[in-house]
Amino acid sequence: MNKLYLWHILFGVGLALAACAAPAGPNVTPPDTPAPVAASPTPLPATPASSPTATTMAPSITPVPVTASDDEIIAYELRAAFDFFWEQANTDPASPGFGLIRDRYPGSTGIASIASVGFGLTALIVGVECGFITREQAYERALGTLQTLERMALVEGFYYHFVDIKTGQRAWQSEVSSIDTAILLMGVLAVGQYFGDDVQARATTIYERVNWPWFLDSDRQMFYMAFTPEKGFSGHWDFYAEQLMLYVLAAGSPTYPVDETPYYTFIRHVGRYGAGEPFIHSWFGSLFTYQFSHAWIDFRGLVDRKGVDWHQNSVAASRAHYDFAVAMDPKYTTIGPTAWGLTACDGPNGYEGRYGAPPSGYDNRSHYIDDTVPPAGAIGSIIFTPEESLQAMRYYYSLEGLKGRYGFFDAFNLSRDWYATDVIGIDKGISLLMLANYQDGLIHRVMMANPVIQTGLARLGFTLAK
């Protein structure tokens, strides 16, 4: 049982590292907004289950005593995650795909995902503020990436999910994705806000050409999930998930806006785990659904017209995941108080988008568990449950076989003696951005100063909580 390993988690005395995030620069002054806003059913994330993934069997990993401080452990994952986005990008200035970033490493050679690019653009801000790269290096990478995005094939301003990293052309006959385009645009707006100048001008152009009403099912007043030239539209964002950013971006558009109706139309099903706090949950109960939009948008202190506080909702969801893991400790080898946060990730049988915890679906039977735990689950909730997330990070850091070139590998399963050998862009991304926000709110400070985000939140009816 996981609890047998608890005695290995020893607190180190290591020197505390100074927070790497400094003031974000001259382009983060909050603009005037239409209303006061605080600056403070089954979606799958970026990689399909059918995509190649390494599933190597390995000897059981024995934890070793942790001699690093929490700050040192955070610094380890922060730098390693940044290195993934910096190093696994197309850096050939003559290539049509300059700046595109791999979906995963080392698997799926030659395939980039636009969601990974969105996280990677935002990672440039972390790189500058932490001193990993110079501002000039980051500006050059951001500008070149936006130039690539301007040239790529689009459908009404939306991007194909997976593309060839060298050519920028559609790969795997993948779909045009509303949510992955939204993740990309969050990164585009982030670097525009941070760097200003030509980067900001190009970011504005890329964002303002997106035809949001085109991706909306006007009859149901719900955004579609995907479009392919061969089959047309498919799926609806009809249940709560990671798509909050979609509504904010669409409402904030000065060129093709969508009003608040779709935001107030999707199903808000309330559930709870045990005696925990009730909250609006996602279909599979995957933890990433409570994290992704929050990586850029700081919902703290805000409520919508129905009184929903999405930040507190994610706190309750993260707490439910932790409580569930504690309850499952006697049943599973991996899952427990030091290994928690079930979310879409690689597993022993390939990529699995159904990993999650209750509540799920309408009857708590929609999530899937096989004792696989991804480090990104708990790390991505560090702004919601800092103590529990740091406890998990200490444990993960004690597992030498879980650590690689780019920090923690995607997942592990002690019941199967299985350890992922890939890292995935969206999982490294949510870890990186949330760690930066935990340190000093870096990404939140940049994004909450952006007029698009402020306008979108105001138009959706968000106000300061009383």
N, C-alpha and C positions, 0 to 999 in steps of 0.2 A: 504494500500500500504506500501511497505517496507520503503519508505521515511518517513512515519509517525513515525518510530522508531528512526530516526537519532538524535533527540534531546536527546535521552538517552545515546548516546555514548560520555561520558565525559572523558577527559584525566585525568589520575591519576598522582600524583606527586611521586609515590613510588620510592624507591631507585633502581638505575640501577644495574642489576646483571652483574658481570664480565662474559665475554664469557667463556664457559666451555671448549672449545677445545684448548688444548695445542699442541705443536709440536708433530707430530704423532709418533715419535719414530725412532729407528735406521734403519728401513727398508724402508724408503721413499725417499732415494736419487735417483734422476732420472738417469736411465741407459743410456748407449749409444744407439742411435737409428739409424735406416737406413736413416731417413730424419728428419729435424727439425720439431718438433711438440710442440705446446705450452702446458705447464703444467698448466697453469693458471686455396579381398577387404573387410573385415569387421571383424577385430580381436576383440575378447572379452577377457577381463582380467580375473583374476584368478578364480572367483566364478561364476558358471553357473546360469542362471536365475531360473533354477528349484531347486536349492539347498534351504534347509530350511532357513527361515529368520523370525525374529520377526517383526510384523507390528502392534504395539500396538497403539490404539487410546488414546489420552490424552487431557486434557483440554488445551486451548490455553496458550502458554507461553508468559509472559510479560517480556520484557527486564528490567533489573535493571541497575542503573548507574554503569559504570565501574570505579573502584577505583584502579585498578592495572596498572602498567606501561607496556609498550610494552615488555620490557625485562622479566617482571614477567609473562606475558601471554605466551610468547614463552617458558619460563622455565616450565610453567604448562603443556603445550602440549608435550614438549620434554621429560620430565620425565615420564609422563603418557604413552606416546607411547612406550618409552623404556620398561616400566614395563610390557606392554602387551607381548613383545617378550621374556622378561626374565621369567615371571611367567607362561605364557601359552605354555611353552615348556614341552616336556617329560623330566623330571629330574631324572628318575629312571636309575641309572648306569647299572643295570642288564637287562634293556629292550633293545630289538633289535631296538627300535625306539628312543633311547636317542637323545635328541637335536632337534627332529622334533617339529614343531610349528603349533599350530592350525590355520586353515584357517580363522576362525572367533570365536568370543566369545560374548555371551554364546551359540549361536546357533551351529549347526553341531558338536555336541559333538563327540570326537574321531577321527575327520578328520583333517589331516594336509595338507597343500599345499606346494609344493616345492618352489613356489614363496615367500611365507611367510617365509620359511627357509632362502632364499637368503637375504631378507630384514633383518631378524633377526640376521644372522651372521654379517652383516654390522653394525647392532645396537650395537653389542658388543664393537666396536671401540668407538662409542659415549658414551657408558656406562663407559668405562675406562677413557676417556678424561674428562668427566663431573664429575667423582668421584662417580658415582652411584654404581659401583662395583670395585673390585680390578683387577689389570692386571692378577693376578693368577687365580681368579675366571673366568674371561673371557677366558683365555687361556685354562683352563680345559673344559669349555663349547664348545669352538671352536673345540678343538682336538677331544672330544667325538662325536660331531656332524659330523665331517669329517669321523671319523671311521664308523659311521652309514651309511653315504653316500657311503662309499667304499663297504659296504656289501649289499646294496639294489639292487633289481632287476632292470636291465637296458636293453635298446635296443640300441645297438651301442653307448653306452655311454650317451644316453638321458634318462631322468627320466619321470615316470608317474606323471601327474599333481596333482592328489589327492591320498593320501595314508593314511593307517591306522596309527594313531599316535603311537600306541603301537608296531606294528609289522613292519612298513615300507612297507607293501605290498599294491599293487594297490587297490584303493577304488572306489566305484561307477562305475566300468567299465570305468574309465576315460581314457583319451588319453595320449599317449606320446606327450609331448608338446615341440616344439622348443623354443618358447619364454619364457615359464616358466622355462625350463632348463637354458636358457640364464640368466634369473634373478637370479636363484640359483647360477650359476657360477660366476656372478659378486660378490655375497657375499662370495663365496669360495675364489676367488682371492683376495678379500679385506682383509680377515683375514690372508691369507697366506702372503700377503705383509706386513701387520701390525705386526704380531707376529713372523714371521720367524720360524726357527728351524723345528720341526716335523710338525707343522701346515702348514708351507710353502711347505714342501716335499709332504705331503698328498694332499694339494690343487693342486699342480702341477700334481700329478698323476691323480686326478679326472678330471682335465681340459684336459689333453693331451690324454685321452682315448676316447674323444668325436669324433665320425666319422662324421664330418660336411658334406662331400660330399654325404653321405648316405641320408641326409634329403633334398637334393637339387634335384629339378626337372631339370635334365640336358637339357631337350628339351626347356623349357621356361626360364631357368637360373633364377629361383626363388625358394626360400626355401618354402617347404610345411609348413603348420601350425601345423598339427597333424598327428599322426599315431596310429592306433589301430590294434592289432593282428587280430581282426575279420574282419576289412574292409580295411586295408592298409592305404595309405596316403590320406589326405583330406585337402582342402583349400590351398591357396597360399598367400604369403606375396607379393601381387601384387600392393598394394597401400601404400602410406606412413602411418606409424603409429608408435608405440613405439619400432619397431624392429631394430633401428639403432645399438644397442648393439650386435645384432645377427651377423651383417656383420663384426664388429670390432673383435669379438671373433673368428669368423671363419677365418678371414684373418690373425690373429695373431698366429694361431696354428702352432707349429713346427712339428706336427705329421700328421694331416689331414687337411691341409689348403684348403681354397676356395679363389680364386682370387677376384678381384674387380668387376667382371662382374655382379653378382647378385645385388650388391649395386647400380650400375648404370642402372639397368634394371627395377626396380619397378617404377610405375607411380608417377610422381611428378606433381600433379594437383594444379594449383595456383588459389587462390580465395582471397576475402577480405570481411570484413564486413563494410558496409557504405563507408565512405571516408578514412577508415583505410589503413594501409600498406598491400600490397599483401603478401601472404605467401603460402607455400606448406602445404596443409591441409590434415587431415585424413578423412576417409569416414563418420563417425558419428560426427566428430567435437568434440569428447570427449577430455577433457583437459588432461587426464592422458597420452594420446598418445604423447603429446608434452613435457612430464616431465620424464617418467621412465628412458630412456637411460641417460638423463642429471643428474640423481641423482648420478651416478658414473663417467660418462665421462664429462670432462669440455671442451665443444666445443668453449668456448670464444676465439676469436682471430684466429680461424681456418676456412679455406674454403676448399672445395673439388675441384676436377678438373673442375667442372662446375661452380665454384664460389659460391656455396651454403654455407651460414653461418647458421648452424643449431641452434646456440644459439639465434641469432637475429630472426630466424624463430619462435622460441618459445616465444620470447618477443612479437612479433607481434600477435601470436595466443592468448597469455594471455591477451593482450590489447583488442583484438577483443571480447573475452569473457566478459571482464569488460564493454566495450562499449555496447555490446548487453544487458547486465543486466541493465545498466542505461536506455537504450531505452525501456526495458520491464517493468520498475518499475511501470508505471501507469496501466499495464495490469495484473500483478501478485501480490500476497500478499507477497510471500517469496522473489522472485528474485528482485534484485535491487543493488544499488551501495555498499551496505554493506553485501550482500549475493549473491555471484556470483561464477562462475567457475563450469560449468555443466560437469559432468563426470560420468562414470559408477559407480553405487553404489546401495544400497538398496533403494527401493521406497515403496509407500503404497501397491503396488500389487506384491512385491517381488523384487528380484535383477533385475536390468535393465541395460543392456550393451549399450543401444542406447542413453542414455542421452548425450546431446551435444548441441553445438550452431553453427550457420552458420559462415563460409562456411562449407557445408557438401555435400557428394556425388558429382554428376555433376550438380545438379539443386537446391541445398540447401533444399532438402526435406528428407534427410536421417536421420537427427537427430530427437530426441524425447524429448519433454518437457511436464512436468505436474506440474511444480512449485516446484519440489523437488531439494534441494540444499545440496551437501555434503561439509562439511568443508574442506576436503582434496583437493578439487578443487583449491580454492584460496591459501591455505597453500602450496600446491605443486608447485605453481608458484612464491613463494616468492623471488627466485633469479632473476626472470624475471620482476616482477612488485611489488617491495617491499612495496611501499606506499599503493597501492590498496589492497594487501594481508594483511597487518597489519590492515588496516581499517576493513576488513572483520573479522579478528581474534578478534578485540575489540568487534564487534557486537556478534560474537558467544560466546565469554566469558561472555557477559551480559545475556545470556539465560541459566538460571540455569538448566532447564530441558534437555539441550543439553550436559551437562557435567556429566561424570560418572567416574567409577573406572580407566578407561584407556583414560581419556581425552574426547575429543568431540566424541559423537556418530556418526555413519556413515553418517546420513543425517536427514533432517527435511523438512516438507511441511506444512506451516501454513494454506494454503487453505483447507487442509484436516484435520487439527488438528492432524497431524501424526508426530511421532518422532521415529526414529529407536532405537531399544534397543540392537542392536549388534554393535560391532566394527569389521572391516575386516582387516586382516593382511596387504594386499597390500596398503590399504588406510592409515593405521597407519604408514606403512613403508615409503611411499613417503613423508608423513608429517615430519617424524622424520629425514630422510636423508636430505631433502631440508632445514629444519630449521638449521641443523648442518652446511650445506654448506653456508647458509646465514650468520651465525655467524662468521665463519672464514675459510670457504672452507675446512673443515676437511676431508670429504670423497673424495673430488676432489684431495686433496693433496696426499692422500694415493694411490688412484687409478691411477692418472696420472704419478706416479712413477713406475708403474708396467710394466715390459717389454712386456707383452702380449698386453696391451692397446696401448703402444707406437708403437709396431711393426704393430699391426692391423691398426691403423690410417695411418701410413706411407704407408703401402701396398695399402690402399684404395685411396691414393693420396691426403691426407690432408696435407696442408702446412700452414704456417703463413700468415695471411691476410696482404696484402701490404697497 
